[in-house]
């Protein structure tokens, strides 16, 4: 059974092949008789650019089809790599969260929900978390090198360190 990305790649390739077949049939049965008629009339007038235009009319559909097929292949290969990277990040996050105590897990969960950045006031509003407790938990995580804070007015912005953000969110 094909996975989701393979189905998309096969669908795009099938569409590209369909376009190539349609353009080839159109060229064979519609354009070729017209080209012969126009070339006969141009031969008397001497217009060489017409043959170049007809060549491009033949070439463009083939290039479009080949581009679609190549794009489908690149999508399929890149999507697999991105999915693998995402799975590794989720697994490393799960392992990291298991090593934390309950309060630290709450803080990290809020940070994960907010893409790694949250106000310290929001952390202190978590259930079972006071201002003092949130301050101590954040300090512990800062000492471990997990978090950093930035003073903004009367509150602090708590965020993961740059290395952790890069690992988690790519």
C-alpha positions as CSV (number, residue, x, y, z in Angstrom):
1,X,0.0,0.0,0.0
2,X,1.3,3.4,-0.9
3,X,1.8,6.0,1.8
4,X,0.2,9.5,1.5
5,X,3.2,11.2,-0.1
6,X,3.6,8.4,-2.6
7,X,-0.1,8.7,-3.6
8,X,0.3,12.5,-4.2
9,X,3.5,11.9,-6.2
10,X,1.8,9.2,-8.3
11,X,-1.2,11.5,-8.8
12,X,0.9,14.4,-10.0
13,X,2.9,12.1,-12.3
14,X,-0.3,10.6,-13.8
15,X,-1.7,14.2,-14.3
16,X,1.6,15.1,-16.1
17,X,1.4,12.1,-18.3
18,X,-2.2,12.8,-19.1
19,X,-1.3,16.4,-20.2
20,X,1.6,15.1,-22.3
21,X,-0.8,12.6,-24.1
22,X,-3.4,15.3,-24.7
23,X,-0.9,17.8,-26.1
24,X,0.6,15.1,-28.2
25,X,-2.8,14.1,-29.6
26,X,-3.7,17.7,-30.2
27,X,-0.4,18.4,-32.0
28,X,-0.8,15.3,-34.1
29,X,-4.4,15.7,-35.2
30,X,-5.0,19.5,-34.9
31,X,-1.8,21.5,-35.1
32,X,0.1,19.5,-37.7
33,X,-2.5,20.0,-40.5
34,X,-2.7,23.8,-39.6
35,X,1.1,24.0,-39.5
36,X,1.4,22.5,-43.0
37,X,-1.1,25.0,-44.4
38,X,0.6,28.0,-42.7
39,X,4.1,26.8,-43.8
40,X,2.9,26.6,-47.4
41,X,1.6,30.1,-47.3
42,X,4.7,31.3,-45.4
43,X,7.1,29.7,-47.9
44,X,5.9,32.1,-50.5
45,X,6.1,35.1,-48.1
46,X,9.4,33.9,-46.6
47,X,8.7,34.1,-42.8
48,X,11.2,31.8,-41.0
49,X,10.1,32.7,-37.5
50,X,7.0,30.6,-37.9
51,X,8.9,27.4,-37.8
52,X,10.5,28.5,-34.5
53,X,7.1,29.3,-33.0
54,X,5.7,25.9,-34.0
55,X,8.8,24.2,-32.5
56,X,8.1,25.9,-29.2
57,X,4.4,24.9,-29.4
58,X,5.6,21.3,-29.5
59,X,8.3,21.7,-26.9
60,X,6.4,23.6,-24.1
61,X,3.8,20.8,-23.3
62,X,6.6,18.3,-23.0
63,X,8.6,20.6,-20.7
64,X,5.6,21.2,-18.6
65,X,4.9,17.5,-18.2
66,X,8.6,16.7,-17.4
67,X,8.6,19.5,-14.9
68,X,5.5,18.2,-13.2
69,X,7.0,14.7,-13.0
70,X,10.3,16.0,-11.6
71,X,8.4,18.2,-9.1
72,X,6.4,15.2,-7.9
73,X,9.6,13.2,-7.4
74,X,11.2,16.0,-5.4
75,X,8.1,16.5,-3.3
76,X,8.0,12.7,-2.5
77,X,11.7,12.6,-1.5
78,X,11.6,15.9,0.6
79,X,8.3,15.0,2.3
80,X,9.8,11.8,3.6
81,X,12.8,13.6,5.0
82,X,10.6,16.3,6.7
83,X,8.4,13.7,8.2
84,X,11.4,11.8,9.6
85,X,12.8,15.1,11.1
86,X,9.4,15.9,12.6
87,X,9.1,12.5,14.2
88,X,12.6,12.8,15.7
89,X,11.8,16.2,17.1
90,X,8.5,14.9,18.7
91,X,10.4,11.9,20.2
92,X,13.1,14.1,21.6
93,X,10.5,16.4,23.1
94,X,8.7,13.5,24.7
95,X,11.9,12.2,26.3
96,X,12.8,15.7,27.5
97,X,9.3,16.2,29.1
98,X,9.5,12.8,30.9
99,X,12.7,14.0,32.7
100,X,11.0,17.0,34.2
101,X,8.9,17.2,37.4
102,X,5.2,18.2,37.3
103,X,5.7,21.9,37.6
104,X,8.5,22.0,35.0
105,X,6.3,19.9,32.7
106,X,3.5,22.5,32.9
107,X,5.9,25.3,32.0
108,X,7.4,23.4,29.1
109,X,4.0,22.4,27.9
110,X,2.8,26.1,27.8
111,X,6.0,27.0,25.9
112,X,5.5,24.2,23.4
113,X,1.9,25.3,22.8
114,X,3.1,28.9,22.2
115,X,6.0,28.1,19.9
116,X,8.6,28.4,22.6
117,X,7.8,31.9,23.9
118,X,5.4,33.0,26.7
119,X,5.0,35.8,29.3
120,X,6.0,34.8,32.8
121,X,2.6,36.2,34.0
122,X,0.9,33.5,31.9
123,X,3.0,30.8,33.5
124,X,2.0,32.0,37.0
125,X,-1.7,31.7,36.0
126,X,-1.4,28.0,35.3
127,X,-3.4,25.8,37.7
128,X,-1.5,25.1,40.9
129,X,1.2,27.7,40.0
130,X,1.8,30.9,42.0
131,X,4.1,33.8,41.1
132,X,6.8,32.5,43.5
133,X,6.5,28.9,42.3
134,X,6.6,29.9,38.7
135,X,9.6,32.1,39.3
136,X,11.4,29.2,41.0
137,X,10.5,26.7,38.3
138,X,11.7,29.1,35.6
139,X,15.0,29.7,37.5
140,X,15.6,25.9,37.8
141,X,15.0,25.5,34.0
142,X,17.3,28.5,33.3
143,X,20.1,26.9,35.5
144,X,19.8,23.7,33.4
145,X,20.1,25.7,30.2
146,X,16.6,25.0,29.0
147,X,15.1,28.5,29.2
148,X,16.2,32.1,29.1
149,X,14.3,35.2,30.1
150,X,14.1,38.7,28.7
151,X,12.8,41.6,30.8
152,X,9.9,43.5,29.1
153,X,8.4,46.2,31.2
154,X,7.2,44.8,34.5
155,X,7.2,41.2,33.3
156,X,9.5,38.7,31.7
157,X,9.3,36.9,28.4
158,X,10.2,33.3,29.0
159,X,11.5,31.3,26.0
160,X,13.5,28.2,25.1
161,X,17.1,28.7,24.4
162,X,17.9,29.1,20.7
163,X,19.4,25.6,20.4
164,X,16.3,24.1,21.8
165,X,14.0,26.1,19.5
166,X,16.1,25.0,16.5
167,X,15.8,21.4,17.6
168,X,12.1,21.5,18.3
169,X,10.7,23.7,15.7
170,X,13.3,23.4,13.0
